[in-house]
Amino acid sequence: MSGKAELEWSTNGGGKLTASGKANYESAQNFKVEVDVDSHALKLNKWHILLVNKPAKSARTLQISVTEAEVSIINGR
């Protein structure tokens, strides 16, 4: 599934936030979620968020990645 959203507000100086995302879900043990967020007003400069849970040989692996303008902020398993 996928979706897009755009929010605009006029209070506190106004601003705009755009977001898009997609998700693939097979089970709680096998899924992928990707979200892109951008808002100059909120100082979110082209954020890309990735959350992946995949079965591995002996355990499940949860991968988390957050980048801002293609620079890694959070990356881990």
N, C-alpha and C positions, 0 to 999 in steps of 0.2 A: 504494500500500500504506500501511497505517497500523498503529499499535500503541500500547500503554500499558504502563507498568511502575511498580511501587511497591516500594521497598526500605525495610526497617526494620532497625535494629541496636540492640543494647543496650550494646555496649562504649563506652568513652569518653563516658559520659553519655547515650548513645542518640540516636536521631534517625530521621528519615524523609525520603525523597526520592521525589517523584512526577514522572513524565515521560510525555509523550505526543508523538507525532509522526506526520507523514505525508510521503510522498515520491511524486513523479511523475517517472518516468524514461522518456524517449523515446530518448535517446542521450547520449553523453558531452558533446555540444554543446548539449543541450536537456534540462534537468532542474530540479526544484525540491524542496528539502528544508526542512521546517518542524518545529521541536522546541520544546516548552514544558517547562520544568523548574522545580520549586519545592521548596525545602528550607530550613526555618528553621534547622536544625542546621548546615547548610553555608553559610548566609548567601547563598543563591540565592533572591532574592525575585521570583518570577514572571518568570523569564527566558524570553524568546522569541528563538529563533535562526532566521534565514532565510538560506538559501543558494540562489541562483538563477543558472543559466547559460543564457542565451538567445542565439540567433544575432541579430546586428545586421546592418546594411547592409554594412559593410566589415570587421567583426571580431566576435568573440564577446565578450559582456559577462558578467562574473561579479559578481553583486551579493551583498554580505555585510552583514547587519544583525543586531545584538544589542541587545535592550532589556531593562531591568530595571524592573518595575512601570511599564511604558509610557514610560520615560525612556531615550533613546538612549545606548548605551555605545559601540558600534562601528557605523559606517555607511560603506560605501565600495563602489567598483567597481574 
